[in-house]
Amino acid sequence: MKTLEYVITDPLGIHARPAGELVKAAKDFRCTITLEKDGRCADCKSIFGIMALAVKKGNPVTFTFDGEDEEEAFRAVGGFVKENL
């Protein structure tokens, strides 16, 4: 299992467009990818789950990668997060 802790820098937080792009970045991996904010978790392959967390600029979040291709997912999704969120 791998984790990525990150503070959101996007002025609008994770709204619909970046949430959809995050789902696209995560959907092709077999491992479980979760996003946690304030003790609540969402599946990164579910736009509704991500949106329900209401992540705003400055919020600390944790991404967790667990499964057979977690290393590849960590690099790909982690890169997306750092470049876009």
Kinemage of the C-alpha trace (Angstrom):
@kinemage 1
@onewidth
@group {chain A} dominant
@subgroup {mainchain}
@vectorlist {calphas} color= white
{ca met a 1} P 0.000 0.000 0.000
{ca lys a 2} L 1.214 3.486 -0.902
{ca thr a 3} L -0.092 6.856 0.233
{ca leu a 4} L 0.211 10.408 -1.031
{ca glu a 5} L -0.543 13.315 1.268
{ca tyr a 6} L -1.293 16.546 -0.549
{ca val a 7} L -2.721 20.001 0.136
{ca ile a 8} L -5.073 21.191 -2.626
{ca thr a 9} L -3.769 24.321 -4.370
{ca asp a 10} L -6.402 24.759 -7.098
{ca pro a 11} L -8.344 27.957 -6.309
{ca leu a 12} L -11.664 26.164 -6.916
{ca gly a 13} L -10.757 22.933 -5.122
{ca ile a 14} L -11.868 19.647 -6.663
{ca his a 15} L -14.949 20.720 -8.618
{ca ala a 16} L -16.643 18.795 -11.445
{ca arg a 17} L -14.013 19.159 -14.163
{ca pro a 18} L -10.943 18.108 -12.140
{ca ala a 19} L -12.980 15.386 -10.422
{ca gly a 20} L -13.828 13.948 -13.845
{ca glu a 21} L -10.194 14.143 -14.915
{ca leu a 22} L -9.132 12.421 -11.687
{ca val a 23} L -11.571 9.590 -12.406
{ca lys a 24} L -10.103 9.268 -15.922
{ca ala a 25} L -6.587 9.100 -14.460
{ca ala a 26} L -7.604 6.394 -11.960
{ca lys a 27} L -10.110 4.219 -13.834
{ca asp a 28} L -7.701 2.033 -15.814
{ca phe a 29} L -5.809 0.745 -12.772
{ca arg a 30} L -6.814 -2.498 -11.064
{ca cys a 31} L -5.769 -1.371 -7.585
{ca thr a 32} L -8.059 0.415 -5.168
{ca ile a 33} L -7.476 4.184 -5.129
{ca thr a 34} L -9.155 6.168 -2.383
{ca leu a 35} L -9.263 9.855 -1.521
{ca glu a 36} L -9.628 10.828 2.150
{ca lys a 37} L -10.594 14.222 3.577
{ca asp a 38} L -11.471 14.836 7.216
{ca gly a 39} L -11.867 11.122 7.936
{ca arg a 40} L -14.268 10.547 5.026
{ca cys a 41} L -13.164 8.408 2.076
{ca ala a 42} L -14.204 8.176 -1.568
{ca asp a 43} L -13.329 5.863 -4.424
{ca cys a 44} L -11.245 7.797 -6.972
{ca lys a 45} L -13.072 5.936 -9.722
{ca ser a 46} L -16.395 7.542 -8.695
{ca ile a 47} L -17.014 11.173 -9.621
{ca phe a 48} L -19.973 11.347 -7.224
{ca gly a 49} L -17.871 10.041 -4.346
{ca ile a 50} L -15.142 12.589 -5.023
{ca met a 51} L -17.616 15.460 -5.333
{ca ala a 52} L -19.334 14.436 -2.077
{ca leu a 53} L -16.118 15.173 -0.161
{ca ala a 54} L -16.386 18.882 -1.135
{ca val a 55} L -12.610 19.375 -1.260
{ca lys a 56} L -11.630 23.055 -1.232
{ca lys a 57} L -8.363 24.940 -1.730
{ca gly a 58} L -6.061 24.459 1.248
{ca asn a 59} L -7.643 21.166 2.352
{ca pro a 60} L -5.174 18.405 3.175
{ca val a 61} L -6.124 15.105 1.518
{ca thr a 62} L -4.658 11.619 1.424
{ca phe a 63} L -4.666 9.326 -1.592
{ca thr a 64} L -4.230 5.611 -0.874
{ca phe a 65} L -3.220 3.060 -3.500
{ca asp a 66} L -3.631 -0.637 -2.676
{ca gly a 67} L -3.346 -3.566 -5.054
{ca glu a 68} L -1.301 -5.235 -7.735
{ca asp a 69} L -0.526 -2.142 -9.856
{ca glu a 70} L -0.338 0.368 -6.994
{ca glu a 71} L 3.149 1.593 -7.925
{ca glu a 72} L 2.096 2.522 -11.461
{ca ala a 73} L -1.119 4.107 -10.184
{ca phe a 74} L 0.816 6.064 -7.550
{ca arg a 75} L 3.093 7.531 -10.219
{ca ala a 76} L 0.326 8.311 -12.724
{ca val a 77} L -2.387 9.585 -10.396
{ca gly a 78} L 0.133 11.259 -8.098
{ca gly a 79} L 1.582 13.102 -11.090
{ca phe a 80} L -1.897 14.208 -12.157
{ca val a 81} L -2.690 15.457 -8.652
{ca lys a 82} L 0.508 17.483 -8.364
{ca glu a 83} L 0.076 19.053 -11.808
{ca asn a 84} L -3.671 19.775 -11.645
{ca leu a 85} L -4.957 20.005 -8.101
